Structure formats: C-alpha cells, structure tokens
Amino acid sequence: MSALREGALRLRARPGRTALAALGILAAAAMLGAAVLVAFGLRTGFQRATRAADLPDVIARFGPEPRATVDRALRALPNLESLAYRYEVLHVPVSGGGHFTERGAVQVVEPGRRGYGVVAGRDVRGDAMEVVLERGVADAWGVGVGDRLELGRAGQARVVGIGVSPDNVAFPLAPVARMWLTRAAVERRFGTDPRHEITEALIWVRDPARLDVTLEQARVASAGLSDLRFITKSGVRVLLDQAAGIIIALLAAIAIVALVVAGTMLAASARAEVQRSLPAIGLRRALGFPRRHVAGLHAAEALLLAAPAALAGVLAGALVASGPSARLLEAVSELPPGAAAIAPLALTWLGIVVLVTAASTWPAWRAAGSPPLRLLRGADVSSTGGGGRAVRGGFLALGARLALARRVRALSVVAVVAVSAGFISLLLAVGSLLSSLENDPGSLGKRYQLSVSLHGTAASAIAAIPGVEAAAPRYVLQAAASFSLAQPVKLIAYPGDHTRFEAPPLAAGRRLRGPGEAEVGAGLAEALGLRTGSTLALQLPTGREVRFRVSGIVRALDNDGRVAYVQPARLLAAGAAVPETVAVRLAPGADEARVRRELTRLGASPSSVGGATASSAPFLGTVAALVRAVAGLDAVVCLFALAQALALTARERRPTVSLLRAVGAGPRTVGLVFTGAAEALALPAAVLGIVLERLVLGPAVSRLAAGYVSLPLAAGAGNALGVAAGLALLAAAAAAWTARRASAVPVVAGLGEE
Amino acid sequence: MPLPLRARGLAKTHGHGRAARRVLDGIDLDVAPGELVAVLGRSGSGKSTLLHLLGGLDRADAGTVEIAGERLDGSESARAAVRARRLGFVFQAFHLVPELTAEDNVLLPARLPGAAPGAARRAGELLDALGLRAVAAQLPRTLSGGEQQRFALARALVNDPDLVLADEPTGNLDDRSGREVIALLRGAAAGARGVVMVTHDPGAAAVADRRIELAGGRLAG
C-alpha cells in the first residue's frame, strides 16, 4: 500500500482529530494569506500605480505660462523621453451624486501621455464635455461612469472614466476633488486661449538613473518661471507617506511578523501531532517497519492534510484582508494587487504545505530512531511527573498536572500560544501607537500646542500673552538636496533654540549651535549618506543654494525623517520670506481657552497641533478594520491551539477522566480539571507572549516600519493585562468545550480503554 | 436501615436492530448490610454491564437502582453526586491517576463536593490498615499490582460508602495478591456497607456470603 493511500486511510479513520488538525492549519494559513496579501499589496502598491498611471519621472508646477515658452525651455533637456502639459484650474464648484464641493480641481489635458490611469470606463477624447473623475471622489460620492457632474461655469460634464493618479493621495484624504478634461472641450466651451497657458509640465526621462542631470538642467532652463516646483517620483512617494506612510509601513511590518508567527505555530502544531502518535510509531517499529516507512507515512499524512486546508485558509485570509487593504491602497491612490497577488499567495500555500510536511516528517524520523519500548510507553510523558508532591489546589491543580505531564507537547502548545499572544499584544500596541500618532504632537517631537496664522513678526506680541511660555515664527521650506535633486527635504527653522518647540531625540552628534549648522533626520541622513560633520547642501525654492554643517542626526518621524532643523539666518539671506505661521508653546497649567481668545483678539486663528497622522483620520477606520481582522484570525489560532491541546489531553486521559466521573465527579468538576489544564498552558503563554512582544516583536516591527525613528511599540500594562485576561477567557472557553465533550462520553467507554 | 443496594427490573440491550442483543433481562438484586455478594458468569454474560448499571455508570433501558434508599437516576450531575456520597468502585485495571501519588489517589474522591467529612483521617487509617503507609508517597507506576489494587480499594472506601462495587478485582493480580485483595474486600463488607463483586474466579467467589450466577440475562442462585 502506498504511503499516500495509507495516510488517507489513517486520516479517514479518525475524522474528529483530522478535522481539528485541518482547522488549525486553516486558521494559521488564513492569517498567513491575509498577511501576505496585505504585505504584498502595500509594498508594491506604489510601483503598480505609477506603472498603471504612467506617472512621469518629474512634474514641474508653476504659475500660468504660455506653453510655447515652457516647451522651448524643456524640449532641449538631456535624457528627455517625452513631455506633456496640463493646465490646472482650482476652486471649481463641483456637484454630483447629491454632493458638492467648492474645491474642485480640473486638470485640462492635451493630446499625448496623460500621467493618470483609467481604472473604469475610458479616457477623455475630442472636444466633448466629458471628464475622467478621480476614483476617491467617485467612491465617496457614489458617482460612476455615465453619470453627470455640474462644473461651475463650464456646466454639465459626463463622467466617461474613473481615474487614478498617484501624484497625490485620493479624495477625501486630499481635500480637492480632481478630474481631467480635454483642452479641446474647454476651448469649445470658452473659446480658444491665444496664450495657450499651462501650469504643469510632465517630464518622462529615458534613463531614471540620470534624473539628477535632467533636473539640474531643468532648473537652469526654467529660471524665470514663477512659483516653480519640481516633484520627482520619490518626492511623490514622500508626499503620499506624509498622509499614511507610517501606517502603511506599520501594517506591512506587522504582516511580515505575522508570517513568522504563523510559520512558528504551524511547525509547532505539526510537531505536536507527531508527538501524539509516538506510541503508534513505536508499534510500527516494534513490528519491524523501517524508519523511512514511518517518516514517509507521516509526510504523506501531513501532505494530504495540509494541501487542502492551507488552500482554503490562504484563500479565506486573502478574502478577509482584500477589502480593507484595497480601501487602504485606494485612499493613497494606489492599486490593489488583483491577479498579481496569485503568485505570492500560491507561494504561501506551497510554503505552508512544505513547512507542515517537514515539521511532521522530521520529528517522526527522529522519533522512529528511539527504542520502540520507550515510544510504546508514551515517550514524552514526564519521567518524574512531579512525583512525591501532594496535589494542592484541588481539581484545577490536577488538570494542570495532566496537561504538563507531556512536557514536550506542553512546551509546543505554550510556544504556539505565546507567539500568538505576543502578536495580539503587538497589535494592541500598534493600536495605541496609531492613536498617539493621530492625536499627540509629542509623537513628532513637537513641544508646542498651538499653531497661529500670523506673520512671524507677531511672535513677540504673542509671547507676551499670559499663559504663553514661548512663541516663534516657524519656517517650513520644501527644498531639494543639491547633490541629489530627486531627494526632497523639509527644512524647519526657528530663531534661536528650536528644541523649545520641536525636540526630536538625538541619535548621534549634538544639537545645532549656530546658523551654519543643521540637525538632520535619520531618514535624510540615510538617503544622502550624511554623518555628523558632513555638509548638507540644499536648493531652495528661490533657486538659491544654502549649505550647512551637520551637527547631529535626530530621530524624526515627520516626512519619513527627511527633515533638517536649522536657524533661519541663511534661509533669509537666500531670499526666503518670513513665515506666516507662529508656533505657540503654552506654559504648564495655562488656560488654553483663554490663550486662544487672546490670540483671536490679535486677529489670529489658532489651531491645535496634531500628531504625525492627524491628516489621515479617514484612513484610520480602514486600518483598524485590518488590524482587527488579523487580530481576530490570531485569536482563532490561539483558541485552536488550546482546544487542540485539551482535546488531545482529553482523548489520552479518557481513563482518568472516566475514573473521576466514576468516583462521583460531576460535569462541573470535570470542567474544573480541564480549566486547570487550559490555564496551565495559557497563563505561562500569556507571560511569555508579553515578554516576547516587548523584547522581540515590538522592536522588530519598529525597525521594519521606520528605521529612521524609534516607535514606542512595547505593550503597556493595560494591554498586557488585557492579553492575559483574553487568553484566560479563551482557555476557559476551550476548557468548557472539551469538558462538555468529555462528559458526553459514557464513563464505561472511557474506563474500558486500558 | 435501608438496604445498601436494591435493584428492580434492570434491563439492558446492546446494539440496534438485527444486531441487538439483550444482555440483562429484568434483574432484581438486593444486598443486605454487611453482605458480600459475588456475581459469577461466563465472559460476555453481562456481569460488568450489571455492575455498571448498579453504579450508575451506564443507563438501564428499564428498571431502578436504589443505593441506601437513594434512587440512582436523573441527570449525570445527580447520579455523580450519589456516587460520590454512597458508592465506591474497584476496577480490574486499578485506574490510579499516574501523575498523582498513591496517597493523593486515595484522597481523590474526598476532594469532590458532597464527600463525607473526615476523609483525611479515614485515608490515614486505611493506609495503615492495608499496610500501605510506607509506599503512600510513591507514584502508581512504581508500585506492584497488588499494592496498586489495595490503594484502589482504599480509594473506594475513603468516603465511607454504603456500597462497594468491585469489577474483577483480582483479574490482573497473581494468586497471593489476589487473595490479599479478596480478604480486604471481605473485611470491607461490614456494618451498614455491602459489597458486590463481579468475578469469574471461583476462589474469590468462595469467600462471598452469596454467590449468584448470571446467564441468559438473568440471575440464578
């Protein structure tokens, strides 16, 4: 009889246990399927969207200029593949689907490459009054292809397509409702524009590695264009990350950790199954079957069990995660993986099958090498069993002793549940972190509470308000690194000591001491290869270059860590204007409402300072759904691991349980025994899980998500207690289920087992 | 004084349909205080089934069982409570819990809700009386079969039950150990307590006050 056929017969002969093992594989595979889909979708979403949208390598934005002027300047650029132009009209009143906004952004496009992708319907063409509507607007307003929009003075336009452009996040994360319309349609409605003005140039290059050369020339050639800004693909990436980058990075990191967690659980679970079969292995060896026969049989069984269960699990997990992860990607104008996810999911399935098979075959092979007599006696039953010590704590303690008697298996179960508990603990810590990132300015190292829209010269008047500890103009400039123009840099400057207002922790070096020095974020230092003592050369929007000596590296979360803190003297010398924003730090115990009233009296409109993801509120619901889905799957895995361990204990200890019942133990007492067994596994696992999260999982996710900053991902006392209590409840539920099943077995049947 | 055991019209069929086999067919059995009753019969005659019905470990198709005047019926919890208060079991396979010391095994029924008070004292007396004190702290697997069965007997007696049910108590023992256990069972049938012993060992049955034969689902003798 072939190993596969015999394996199938053995699986069929014990349907309950087979179903339980299959359920365990299914639950872990579901977690893996969800994790792989999320990680793959998030890691590749931007590239997929840029490819689908044919996003240009550089977008140059400027004030309205005649197309001929711009074309003359850019046409001769080196490394140029193609050019396209747009005219953007902002603040267009737009209504449709029962919704209205005054912040419509109509991008008037010309024949040629477009720089956006059409995901439904078709592109705009000819001079018909038709638009491609940005997907975020279409989804939020419930507008589809064929519907009509009212576009201010332009009147009605028909939606012919739904578009995606990853040069910005989607509506409503971005407050403007974007759409694309042909210049021919606009000219037909409003007449020909004799100047043929444009506000954007889309530049595609032949060799992206030589983008710096093209940018350098573009800056020179475009001198004289008003309000000129260049945005590169990596700049677009940073722009998207400002809205949601840290959240996406966290989710992707969680998914990667989930892969490791689920893999560990599958391996431990498969090993426990072999452990349970040791007497049967001993019998075969005693009858003379060779070692490879035993190992082959276990391999065949594992294969037959894992292949369908893993397939169902991976598909279920991917299905559960696909909705929230697609919404997440759509919110940042990225595309869900679609059919591209089939390959990684298929690999996941294959990986699970190989892992389960190997985790069953190897211990079976090793066990088959042991003396048959030892295997027949149960092999892993503790040799001491705590002998000589009286049982304290009644039937709970008896249950604990029953569960711990099989030490290897008990350790496997504790390991599986500990890893699961650690993972759940990690998810709770991520939840707390997300909340702090949204609400706590301290998460960005900000130490000021209010931001005031007033000219910087008003700072001294504001500082005089009772309750205000300090006030200073806050300079924020978007610059580009001179030696790598594709790298955007956010420059933040305060007169004097910036740490009164923003004090991201120092990772290396020291704080800046003068106008010639800069503290750079670790993200920027990594991107530009900067160290303490290096020179930071930046191109300002004014076209002038400024240089600073790097005095220190700081762990800044803002702008993916691509920030530099300086003093404003050199910026002002390079033509930067005094900002229209003043940062206000309140004195401890100050009456914020009163300070606000005083500020309003000065003509300012104060606003509270948010955290790193304050602008991503619409996003967080989706993230919460994803985290909940993964945590739910993980809790199912925990429950399964405990139920499986108890079911096996109940099965093997039927004589003991029946004896208890024979001498007068009712269902409640049997329940106590199994509760003791379950808690003996769950409580150490909870403690181990929390330690694992604090020492391993939290730091790992922090490193994976944002190497440029240290994220506080250690579970707090409340979370730790929650995990322990949740696990204790899961254990009690598993115990109740097992006790119920054990009590349903006739006493006589159990006693007759020996 | 109520009888330790009073069974009326016990019937039990194993299997269904054409495979159905009537194992017990209207059994009546009374056991008097201090009486040791031996139930004999060939293998498959239904001896163990009768014992299981008498102890409420299995449900009869018909009939009633009273232990010291208390009906053994109702829910599993109710029957378990009667077992804890009024019954002691001795099994052929001893059924000592392998993780507990021999003494803890003896005390196991005493931990149940509703167990008679004074179990610790009785356990001590039983260990002394049965000569088990020296090995009481050992695990069952380190004990001989005879010692294990004596501990099982001490466990059956620790709650001072009204009835002890013994299922082939010498089946796994050598002659000498078997004789010792039978002597102890003989001694257990004292005062208000009765003992029912199922056996196919004529030597064991010889010490009983009454021997009854189970054949064709009915008792004779």
Interface residues (C-beta under 8 A of the other chain):
Chain A: V381 G385 G386 G387 G388 R389 A390 V391 G394 F395 L398 R401 L402 A405 P655 T656 S658 L659 L660 R661 A662 V663 G664 A665 G666 P667 R668 T669 S743 P746 V747 V748 L751 E754
Chain B: H52 G55 L57 D58 E76 S77 A80 A81 V82 R83 A84 R85 L87 G88 F89 F91 A93 H95 V97 P98 E99 L100 T101 E103 D104 L108 P109 R111 L112 P113 G114 A115 A137 Q138 L139 T142 R155 N159
